[in-house]
Amino acid sequence: MSAIREVTAAEFDEVVRRSPVPVAVDFYSSECAPCEALAPKYEALHELYGQDVRFVKVFRQANRPLAEELGVRSSPTVLFFVQGAEVGHRLGGAIRRSELQRELDALIPAARVAAIAAQVRPFTTYCDVLVLGAGPAGLTTAIYTAQAKQKTVLVDVGLGGGNLAITHQVSNFPGFPQPQPGYQLADQMLQQAKNAGALPRLAAEVTRCNLAEHWVELDGVETVRAKRVVVATGSSPRVIGVEGEREFKGRGISYCATCDAKYYEGKHVVVIGGGNSAAEESLFIAKFASKITMVHQLEALTAHKAVQEQVLQHPKIQVLFRTEPRAFLARNGRTVDGVRLHDLERDTTYVLDTDGVFVFAGMSPNLELFPGVFELDPYGYIRADADMHTNVPGVWAVGDVVSKKFRQMTTAVGDGTIAAMAIAQEAGRDAPAAGPHAY
Ligand SMILES: Cc1cc2nc3c(=O)[nH]c(=O)nc-3n(C[C@H](O)[C@H](O)[C@H](O)COP(=O)(O)OP(=O)(O)OC[C@H]3O[C@@H](n4cnc5c(N)ncnc54)[C@H](O)[C@@H]3O)c2cc1C
């Protein structure tokens, strides 16, 4: 199979628009983490589909007018063409192998789809340490274990960085006197892990998993088997279970101000919650929105005193105390445009018009993949010992997914350090490996 062709704007009509076969076009950029995550998947699928679909790449920075003409605004963006016309769905961001495959399958006859599926050859990667989750805890673990010459595979369902990557400004990470954009710190940690020799598998789908046997299957094709596993899957914003919440998530309901506040320039936003996250993120959203209404069950905010004061004095922020959301409404049929609220003092219900809602109601551990595997605390977090080892032999847990009192970057980084050092110490006592399964 020939290499994937690099196409310039001058060649685009000839190679893409006048192609006799369907074409996949990857607009990529340099220094682009999601582009790097996509590259091995794009190449693997080129190997499989290359007889039926032409695969090309366009370097976006050098072909800006073409990207603009096609409405390509971010990298990577993958487009599909049949007989000169764009078809299917554009893919962007953390592109998964299965998403790409679905679009490619739609371009070719069913008989070829079946023939290609029959050619897929699953394979196994053996390693010393498998780290699940590339947030601050998993990245730190990987930096240490890779530096200790342990072959380390680092898996993330997203692009890595975890909650650090979506934190607008980090002002309390030691060594940085000025607040740092979270995505930049995350990027540097990932680079450091790669430099140490860790092998990332980003935007991966964990299709099967057996922690007791120390293996996961990724994207249905690669099984990673390890001597030792570190679970660093962190936590995600808690869903509050209010009517309309699941339905309108991403359509006017957001859990991430850094990601979505920019879409609310000059708009009215409702924020659900009264703790640190709700208060701090409201102050951030206030840089964009014209008005913020915080909705909080209790009669006082529970955020730190200093943040509370800033919120209560902010001219754009109003707080409705002793009030609960009962439903998120989309009377326009598209996106959230109202919240049904219940005033707990007066026992009355009314609708507040809004342009969008942010929910900050705490976090819950990402453990869906491992039901019944771990000993958990009453809140559902993994119990680990002083070395971060869990109840499962050869499996450690680090960071926000672990039962503890304080969840911060520094505590996550500390956990990763402890687990990695305990692993390196234990690995030093391993008998030398031999045979085909020598890791
Ligand atoms: C909005 C916000 C602001 C914050 N601000 C600060 C701050 O200013 N200072 C501070 O110290 N802390 C802050 N924190 C807390 C800090 O971000 C966390 O304590 C820290 O990120 C925890 O790191 P972690 O690696 O344990 O988990 P996470 O950061 O949650 O990372 C977990 C990673 O695991 C991946 N993952 C999930 N499930 C799987 C799976 N099944 N397989 C593989 N990968 C998986 C996720 O994609 C993610 O990348 C903030 C948190 C939030 C939400």
Ligand as a Chemical Component Dictionary entry (heavy atoms), coordinates in Angstrom:
data_LIG
# 
_chem_comp.id                   LIG 
_chem_comp.type                 NON-POLYMER 
_chem_comp.pdbx_formal_charge   0 
_chem_comp.three_letter_code    LIG 
# 
loop_
_chem_comp_atom.comp_id 
_chem_comp_atom.atom_id 
_chem_comp_atom.alt_atom_id 
_chem_comp_atom.type_symbol 
_chem_comp_atom.charge 
_chem_comp_atom.model_Cartn_x 
_chem_comp_atom.model_Cartn_y 
_chem_comp_atom.model_Cartn_z 
_chem_comp_atom.pdbx_ordinal 
LIG C1  C1  C 0 -13.434 22.913 36.470 1  
LIG C2  C2  C 0 -12.327 22.391 37.353 2  
LIG C3  C3  C 0 -11.338 23.262 37.813 3  
LIG C4  C4  C 0 -10.309 22.792 38.631 4  
LIG N1  N1  N 0 -9.348  23.677 39.061 5  
LIG C5  C5  C 0 -8.316  23.213 39.793 6  
LIG C6  C6  C 0 -7.254  24.085 40.185 7  
LIG O1  O1  O 0 -7.267  25.288 39.875 8  
LIG N2  N2  N 0 -6.227  23.566 40.927 9  
LIG C7  C7  C 0 -6.166  22.252 41.315 10 
LIG O2  O2  O 0 -5.213  21.839 41.944 11 
LIG N3  N3  N 0 -7.163  21.406 40.943 12 
LIG C8  C8  C 0 -8.232  21.846 40.212 13 
LIG N4  N4  N 0 -9.233  20.993 39.838 14 
LIG C9  C9  C 0 -9.133  19.557 40.275 15 
LIG C10 C10 C 0 -8.139  18.812 39.377 16 
LIG O3  O3  O 0 -8.446  19.098 38.033 17 
LIG C11 C11 C 0 -8.213  17.326 39.626 18 
LIG O4  O4  O 0 -7.976  17.086 40.986 19 
LIG C12 C12 C 0 -7.198  16.554 38.784 20 
LIG O5  O5  O 0 -7.386  16.811 37.404 21 
LIG C13 C13 C 0 -7.339  15.059 39.048 22 
LIG O6  O6  O 0 -6.493  14.365 38.185 23 
LIG P1  P1  P 0 -6.776  12.851 37.774 24 
LIG O7  O7  O 0 -5.705  12.472 36.817 25 
LIG O8  O8  O 0 -6.972  12.025 38.973 26 
LIG O9  O9  O 0 -8.198  12.837 37.060 27 
LIG P2  P2  P 0 -8.760  13.603 35.788 28 
LIG O10 O10 O 0 -8.172  14.935 35.652 29 
LIG O11 O11 O 0 -10.243 13.495 35.938 30 
LIG O12 O12 O 0 -8.273  12.695 34.546 31 
LIG C14 C14 C 0 -8.790  11.413 34.341 32 
LIG C15 C15 C 0 -8.535  10.998 32.897 33 
LIG O13 O13 O 0 -8.991  9.656  32.728 34 
LIG C16 C16 C 0 -9.658  9.523  31.470 35 
LIG N5  N5  N 0 -10.587 8.393  31.565 36 
LIG C17 C17 C 0 -11.819 8.340  32.123 37 
LIG N6  N6  N 0 -12.332 7.086  32.008 38 
LIG C18 C18 C 0 -11.399 6.355  31.357 39 
LIG C19 C19 C 0 -11.325 4.980  30.942 40 
LIG N7  N7  N 0 -12.322 4.130  31.181 41 
LIG N8  N8  N 0 -10.228 4.554  30.298 42 
LIG C20 C20 C 0 -9.192  5.410  30.053 43 
LIG N9  N9  N 0 -9.206  6.721  30.416 44 
LIG C21 C21 C 0 -10.283 7.173  31.072 45 
LIG C22 C22 C 0 -10.336 10.857 31.272 46 
LIG O14 O14 O 0 -10.579 11.078 29.883 47 
LIG C23 C23 C 0 -9.296  11.824 31.858 48 
LIG O15 O15 O 0 -8.389  12.280 30.858 49 
LIG C24 C24 C 0 -10.268 21.431 39.021 50 
LIG C25 C25 C 0 -11.249 20.555 38.544 51 
LIG C26 C26 C 0 -12.279 21.007 37.729 52 
LIG C27 C27 C 0 -13.326 20.040 37.229 53 
# 
loop_
_chem_comp_bond.comp_id 
_chem_comp_bond.atom_id_1 
_chem_comp_bond.atom_id_2 
_chem_comp_bond.value_order 
_chem_comp_bond.pdbx_ordinal 
LIG C1  C2  SING 1  
LIG C2  C3  SING 2  
LIG C2  C26 DOUB 3  
LIG C3  C4  DOUB 4  
LIG C4  N1  SING 5  
LIG C4  C24 SING 6  
LIG N1  C5  DOUB 7  
LIG C5  C6  SING 8  
LIG C5  C8  SING 9  
LIG C6  O1  DOUB 10 
LIG C6  N2  SING 11 
LIG N2  C7  SING 12 
LIG C7  O2  DOUB 13 
LIG C7  N3  SING 14 
LIG N3  C8  DOUB 15 
LIG C8  N4  SING 16 
LIG N4  C9  SING 17 
LIG N4  C24 SING 18 
LIG C9  C10 SING 19 
LIG C10 O3  SING 20 
LIG C10 C11 SING 21 
LIG C11 O4  SING 22 
LIG C11 C12 SING 23 
LIG C12 O5  SING 24 
LIG C12 C13 SING 25 
LIG C13 O6  SING 26 
LIG O6  P1  SING 27 
LIG P1  O7  DOUB 28 
LIG P1  O8  SING 29 
LIG P1  O9  SING 30 
LIG O9  P2  SING 31 
LIG P2  O10 DOUB 32 
LIG P2  O11 SING 33 
LIG P2  O12 SING 34 
LIG O12 C14 SING 35 
LIG C14 C15 SING 36 
LIG C15 O13 SING 37 
LIG C15 C23 SING 38 
LIG O13 C16 SING 39 
LIG C16 N5  SING 40 
LIG C16 C22 SING 41 
LIG N5  C17 SING 42 
LIG N5  C21 SING 43 
LIG C17 N6  DOUB 44 
LIG N6  C18 SING 45 
LIG C18 C19 SING 46 
LIG C18 C21 DOUB 47 
LIG C19 N7  SING 48 
LIG C19 N8  DOUB 49 
LIG N8  C20 SING 50 
LIG C20 N9  DOUB 51 
LIG N9  C21 SING 52 
LIG C22 O14 SING 53 
LIG C22 C23 SING 54 
LIG C23 O15 SING 55 
LIG C24 C25 DOUB 56 
LIG C25 C26 SING 57 
LIG C26 C27 SING 58 
# 
